[in-house]
């Protein structure tokens, strides 16, 4: 079980990532600054609390949010790409396909 301090950090970190999800230029340095810790402390804490590097966690969060947005419809694939911090929708589609084994449009069709 996480200590109160760790739980607070984890919540603050995840919430900061969600607020910056559309920022494709968000770096580990930016995350560390937002959390008032050094870059190495951020990596250490994230590995301990989340089991992965902060940048990996952000990427996972972006993909799960993108998949969610695709399944709810209402946004085009390129809108979803930008809203989840991918500055290039072609790159987003390639990365999505690599992650899920199908393109965002195939994913959308499969769900409908």
N, CA, C and O of each residue as an XYZ file, in Angstrom:
448
protein
N       0.840     -1.213      0.000
C       0.000      0.000      0.000
C       0.876      1.265      0.000
O       1.938      1.305      0.620
N       0.409      2.270     -0.697
C       1.168      3.520     -0.811
C       0.980      4.380      0.438
O      -0.092      4.394      1.042
N       2.035      5.092      0.810
C       1.931      6.040      1.919
C       1.087      7.227      1.454
O       0.897      7.425      0.254
N       0.589      8.000      2.388
C      -0.224      9.172      2.055
C       0.521     10.120      1.134
O      -0.051     10.684      0.201
N       1.812     10.284      1.414
C       2.667     11.160      0.622
C       2.764     10.657     -0.821
O       2.631     11.431     -1.769
N       2.997      9.349     -0.971
C       3.118      8.739     -2.300
C       1.808      8.811     -3.060
O       1.791      9.086     -4.260
N       0.725      8.569     -2.370
C      -0.596      8.622     -2.982
C      -0.865     10.032     -3.502
O      -1.379     10.210     -4.606
N      -0.517     11.019     -2.701
C      -0.698     12.421     -3.066
C       0.127     12.755     -4.312
O      -0.357     13.411     -5.234
N       1.372     12.295     -4.323
C       2.255     12.541     -5.461
C       1.674     11.899     -6.716
O       1.602     12.527     -7.772
N       1.261     10.637     -6.585
C       0.728      9.897     -7.731
C      -0.506     10.604     -8.305
O      -0.619     10.779     -9.518
N      -1.419     11.003     -7.433
C      -2.628     11.712     -7.884
C      -2.282     13.014     -8.570
O      -2.822     13.331     -9.630
N      -1.375     13.772     -7.962
C      -0.975     15.067     -8.525
C      -0.303     14.867     -9.885
O      -0.533     15.633    -10.821
N       0.525     13.834     -9.981
C       1.244     13.556    -11.225
C       0.264     13.194    -12.336
O       0.330     13.752    -13.432
N      -0.642     12.263    -12.057
C      -1.612     11.820    -13.065
C      -2.498     12.990    -13.477
O      -2.801     13.160    -14.658
N      -2.908     13.786    -12.512
C      -3.768     14.921    -12.827
C      -3.022     15.954    -13.679
O      -3.604     16.529    -14.599
N      -1.736     16.196    -13.379
C      -0.927     17.115    -14.178
C      -0.804     16.588    -15.612
O      -0.874     17.363    -16.566
N      -0.619     15.270    -15.763
C      -0.520     14.694    -17.110
C      -1.827     14.863    -17.867
O      -1.825     15.204    -19.049
N      -2.941     14.624    -17.187
C      -4.237     14.754    -17.858
C      -4.481     16.182    -18.318
O      -5.037     16.403    -19.394
N      -4.068     17.152    -17.509
C      -4.235     18.560    -17.898
C      -3.353     18.922    -19.094
O      -3.662     19.847    -19.845
N      -2.261     18.191    -19.262
C      -1.312     18.508    -20.336
C      -1.312     17.469    -21.447
O      -0.382     17.409    -22.251
N      -2.350     16.656    -21.489
C      -2.394     15.547    -22.443
C      -2.260     16.012    -23.888
O      -1.680     15.312    -24.718
N      -2.793     17.187    -24.186
C      -2.762     17.688    -25.558
C      -1.434     18.375    -25.895
O      -1.238     18.814    -27.029
N      -0.530     18.471    -24.931
C       0.755     19.119    -25.174
C       1.759     18.092    -25.683
O       2.382     17.379    -24.895
N       1.911     18.021    -26.990
C       2.801     17.051    -27.600
C       4.269     17.308    -27.313
O       5.112     16.447    -27.565
N       4.580     18.489    -26.787
C       5.974     18.842    -26.519
C       6.338     18.672    -25.046
O       7.420     19.080    -24.625
N       5.447     18.075    -24.266
C       5.696     17.880    -22.843
C       6.879     16.931    -22.647
O       6.859     15.797    -23.126
N       7.890     17.392    -21.952
C       9.091     16.573    -21.730
C       9.153     16.111    -20.274
O       8.406     16.589    -19.420
N      10.048     15.183    -20.018
C      10.269     14.729    -18.642
C      10.699     15.911    -17.769
O      10.334     15.990    -16.596
N      11.477     16.828    -18.350
C      11.917     18.020    -17.615
C      10.710     18.872    -17.220
O      10.632     19.363    -16.094
N       9.763     19.046    -18.158
C       8.549     19.819    -17.858
C       7.766     19.152    -16.724
O       7.286     19.819    -15.809
N       7.648     17.826    -16.803
C       6.903     17.086    -15.779
C       7.559     17.266    -14.418
O       6.883     17.518    -13.421
N       8.891     17.135    -14.384
C       9.634     17.276    -13.132
C       9.433     18.675    -12.548
O       9.211     18.832    -11.347
N       9.515     19.693    -13.421
C       9.330     21.074    -12.966
C       7.923     21.267    -12.406
O       7.748     21.904    -11.367
N       6.925     20.719    -13.091
C       5.538     20.854    -12.629
C       5.336     20.171    -11.276
O       4.501     20.598    -10.478
N       6.102     19.110    -11.022
C       5.971     18.366     -9.774
C       6.960     18.850     -8.705
O       6.997     18.315     -7.597
N       7.760     19.868     -9.050
C       8.767     20.404     -8.128
C       9.770     19.362     -7.639
O      10.150     19.351     -6.467
N      10.192     18.491     -8.548
C      11.233     17.519     -8.213
C      12.263     17.515     -9.343
O      12.007     18.043    -10.425
N      13.417     16.922     -9.089
C      14.415     16.820    -10.152
C      13.960     15.745    -11.137
O      13.096     14.923    -10.831
N      14.555     15.773    -12.311
C      14.220     14.785    -13.338
C      14.479     13.374    -12.813
O      13.658     12.476    -12.998
N      15.627     13.185    -12.156
C      15.947     11.834    -11.670
C      15.005     11.402    -10.545
O      14.651     10.227    -10.451
N      14.599     12.346     -9.694
C      13.646     12.020     -8.628
C      12.298     11.629     -9.237
O      11.624     10.722     -8.750
N      11.916     12.328    -10.309
C      10.655     12.008    -10.982
C      10.697     10.582    -11.532
O       9.754      9.813    -11.345
N      11.788     10.232    -12.209
C      11.916      8.889    -12.775
C      11.881      7.833    -11.667
O      11.228      6.798    -11.799
N      12.597      8.113    -10.573
C      12.622      7.180     -9.451
C      11.235      6.981     -8.866
O      10.780      5.852     -8.683
N      10.568      8.092     -8.574
C       9.232      8.032     -7.980
C       8.241      7.319     -8.902
O       7.448      6.493     -8.448
N       8.288      7.636    -10.180
C       7.353      7.021    -11.121
C       7.598      5.522    -11.248
O       6.654      4.733    -11.288
N       8.859      5.139    -11.310
C       9.169      3.704    -11.378
C       8.637      3.003    -10.138
O       8.074      1.913    -10.233
N       8.813      3.625     -8.973
C       8.378      3.024     -7.715
C       6.853      2.991     -7.608
O       6.282      1.986     -7.185
N       6.193      4.089     -7.991
C       4.741      4.207     -7.789
C       3.910      3.664     -8.937
O       2.808      3.159     -8.726
N       4.440      3.766    -10.165
C       3.650      3.404    -11.345
C       4.247      2.226    -12.105
O       3.619      1.679    -13.011
N       5.461      1.842    -11.732
C       6.109      0.719    -12.391
C       6.646      1.036    -13.773
O       6.994      0.127    -14.527
N       6.717      2.296    -14.111
C       7.270      2.680    -15.418
C       7.783      4.106    -15.380
O       7.482      4.869    -14.462
N       8.570      4.455    -16.400
C       9.104      5.813    -16.509
C       7.953      6.790    -16.755
O       6.927      6.407    -17.316
N       8.114      8.051    -16.339
C       7.046      9.043    -16.521
C       6.636      9.205    -17.991
O       5.459      9.388    -18.301
N       7.625      9.134    -18.886
C       7.330      9.290    -20.305
C       6.530      8.088    -20.839
O       5.656      8.251    -21.690
N       6.834      6.890    -20.338
C       6.066      5.699    -20.733
C       4.641      5.800    -20.207
O       3.679      5.475    -20.904
N       4.526      6.255    -18.969
C       3.208      6.382    -18.359
C       2.351      7.373    -19.166
O       1.171      7.133    -19.422
N       2.977      8.484    -19.554
C       2.280      9.492    -20.358
C       1.823      8.890    -21.681
O       0.689      9.110    -22.106
N       2.695      8.136    -22.328
C       2.360      7.511    -23.601
C       1.180      6.542    -23.445
O       0.260      6.536    -24.262
N       1.219      5.727    -22.389
C       0.114      4.798    -22.128
C      -1.190      5.561    -21.910
O      -2.244      5.187    -22.425
N      -1.093      6.634    -21.139
C      -2.266      7.458    -20.855
C      -2.824      8.046    -22.155
O      -4.036      8.057    -22.369
N      -1.934      8.529    -23.012
C      -2.367      9.099    -24.295
C      -3.086      8.063    -25.143
O      -4.130      8.349    -25.730
N      -2.525      6.849    -25.207
C      -3.156      5.803    -26.007
C      -4.500      5.379    -25.420
O      -5.459      5.179    -26.164
N      -4.582      5.239    -24.105
C      -5.855      4.798    -23.552
C      -6.925      5.877    -23.722
O      -8.091      5.566    -23.966
N      -6.521      7.162    -23.590
C      -7.476      8.253    -23.808
C      -7.900      8.301    -25.275
O      -9.072      8.530    -25.573
N      -6.954      8.086    -26.191
C      -7.276      8.091    -27.621
C      -8.256      6.969    -27.944
O      -9.229      7.181    -28.668
N      -8.001      5.773    -27.409
C      -8.889      4.631    -27.651
C     -10.286      4.934    -27.122
O     -11.287      4.609    -27.760
N     -10.342      5.558    -25.950
C     -11.618      5.956    -25.344
C     -12.360      6.933    -26.255
O     -13.553      6.774    -26.515
N     -11.635      7.948    -26.736
C     -12.249      8.968    -27.587
C     -12.728      8.375    -28.906
O     -13.769      8.775    -29.429
N     -11.974      7.426    -29.443
C     -12.377      6.780    -30.696
C     -13.664      6.001    -30.463
O     -14.578      6.041    -31.286
N     -13.733      5.295    -29.343
C     -14.903      4.464    -29.097
C     -16.157      5.291    -28.806
O     -17.271      4.825    -29.043
N     -15.985      6.510    -28.295
C     -17.159      7.349    -28.032
C     -17.579      8.157    -29.252
O     -18.643      8.776    -29.250
N     -16.753      8.156    -30.289
C     -17.085      8.910    -31.491
C     -17.116     10.395    -31.231
O     -16.730     10.852    -30.155
N     -17.574     11.151    -32.210
C     -17.695     12.592    -32.028
C     -16.465     13.376    -32.462
O     -16.562     14.576    -32.722
N     -15.314     12.724    -32.546
C     -14.100     13.411    -32.980
C     -13.496     12.690    -34.172
O     -13.592     11.468    -34.290
N     -12.877     13.457    -35.050
C     -12.162     12.828    -36.161
C     -10.855     12.259    -35.609
O     -10.421     12.630    -34.518
N     -10.241     11.371    -36.358
C      -8.982     10.765    -35.926
C      -7.920     11.852    -35.714
O      -7.164     11.797    -34.745
N      -7.861     12.842    -36.619
C      -6.824     13.866    -36.430
C      -7.130     14.754    -35.223
O      -6.198     15.215    -34.563
N      -8.404     15.010    -34.914
C      -8.730     15.772    -33.698
C      -8.267     14.990    -32.472
O      -7.700     15.554    -31.536
N      -8.515     13.697    -32.493
C      -8.112     12.850    -31.364
C      -6.587     12.858    -31.226
O      -6.060     12.941    -30.117
N      -5.886     12.772    -32.355
C      -4.423     12.804    -32.326
C      -3.938     14.064    -31.604
O      -3.105     13.980    -30.702
N      -4.457     15.229    -31.997
C      -4.014     16.480    -31.387
C      -4.444     16.591    -29.935
O      -3.688     17.090    -29.102
N      -5.650     16.131    -29.621
C      -6.147     16.209    -28.242
C      -5.373     15.296    -27.298
O      -5.386     15.502    -26.084
N      -4.704     14.296    -27.846
C      -3.932     13.390    -26.996
C      -2.425     13.616    -27.148
O      -1.619     12.765    -26.770
N      -2.058     14.765    -27.702
C      -0.655     15.171    -27.700
C       0.205     14.640    -28.831
O       1.432     14.709    -28.765
N      -0.434     14.108    -29.875
C       0.341     13.692    -31.043
C       0.259     14.838    -32.034
O      -0.822     15.144    -32.536
N       1.386     15.476    -32.324
C       1.366     16.661    -33.183
C       1.205     16.318    -34.650
O       1.052     17.208    -35.486
N       1.239     15.029    -34.967
C       1.154     14.592    -36.350
C       0.197     13.406    -36.419
O       0.459     12.357    -35.829
N      -0.909     13.574    -37.138
C      -1.925     12.519    -37.140
C      -1.467     11.259    -37.875
O      -1.945     10.164    -37.580
N      -0.535     11.408    -38.840
C      -0.014     10.211    -39.522
C       0.830      9.391    -38.564
O       0.739      8.164    -38.526
N       1.655     10.090    -37.789
C       2.467      9.406    -36.797
C       1.550      8.745    -35.761
O       1.785      7.609    -35.347
N       0.515      9.461    -35.353
C      -0.447      8.914    -34.391
C      -1.039      7.603    -34.908
O      -1.098      6.611    -34.181
N      -1.474      7.604    -36.163
C      -2.082      6.403    -36.742
C      -1.101      5.240    -36.765
O      -1.469      4.107    -36.456
N       0.148      5.516    -37.130
C       1.167      4.453    -37.151
C       1.437      3.923    -35.741
O       1.511      2.714    -35.523
N       1.581      4.840    -34.799
C       1.865      4.455    -33.415
C       0.682      3.695    -32.813
O       0.863      2.731    -32.069
N      -0.531      4.143    -33.146
C      -1.749      3.492    -32.644
C      -1.819      2.066    -33.174
O      -2.130      1.126    -32.442
N      -1.523      1.928    -34.466
C      -1.573      0.604    -35.094
C      -0.540     -0.330    -34.464
O      -0.811     -1.509    -34.235
N       0.640      0.208    -34.189
C       1.690     -0.584    -33.556
C       1.226     -1.036    -32.168
O       1.487     -2.169    -31.762
N       0.545     -0.158    -31.449
C       0.117     -0.449    -30.080
C      -1.064     -1.425    -30.054
O      -1.069     -2.375    -29.272
N      -2.065     -1.188    -30.913
C      -3.321     -1.949    -30.839
C      -3.499     -2.994    -31.939
O      -4.465     -3.757    -31.934
N      -2.544     -3.020    -32.891
C      -2.645     -4.004    -33.957
C      -3.650     -3.644    -35.032
O      -3.938     -4.457    -35.910
N      -4.183     -2.440    -34.974
C      -5.099     -1.952    -36.024
C      -5.066     -0.435    -36.022
O      -4.741      0.195    -35.016
N      -5.408      0.141    -37.165
C      -5.390      1.598    -37.260
C      -6.552      2.181    -36.461
O      -7.501      1.466    -36.141
N      -6.487      3.473    -36.135
C      -7.596      4.100    -35.411
C      -8.950      3.920    -36.121
O      -9.974      3.723    -35.466
N      -8.949      3.990    -37.462
C     -10.237      3.840    -38.168
C     -10.734      2.393    -38.112
O     -11.937      2.153    -38.013
N      -9.810      1.429    -38.176
C     -10.215      0.028    -38.041
C     -10.757     -0.212    -36.632
O     -11.739     -0.930    -36.438
N     -10.101      0.399    -35.669
C     -10.523      0.271    -34.277
C     -11.952      0.806    -34.117
O     -12.796      0.198    -33.460
N     -12.190      1.962    -34.741
C     -13.517      2.589    -34.665
C     -14.564      1.685    -35.324
O     -15.649      1.486    -34.779
N     -14.229      1.134    -36.507
C     -15.170      0.249    -37.219
C     -15.482     -0.986    -36.392
O     -16.632     -1.417    -36.308
N     -14.454     -1.548    -35.785
C     -14.609     -2.765    -34.998
C     -15.579     -2.533    -33.845
O     -16.308     -3.442    -33.448
N     -15.585     -1.326    -33.313
C     -16.432     -1.012    -32.156
C     -17.865     -0.691    -32.549
O     -18.781     -0.806    -31.734
N     -18.056     -0.286    -33.807
C     -19.409      0.152    -34.174
C     -20.282     -1.020    -34.604
O     -21.449     -0.828    -34.945
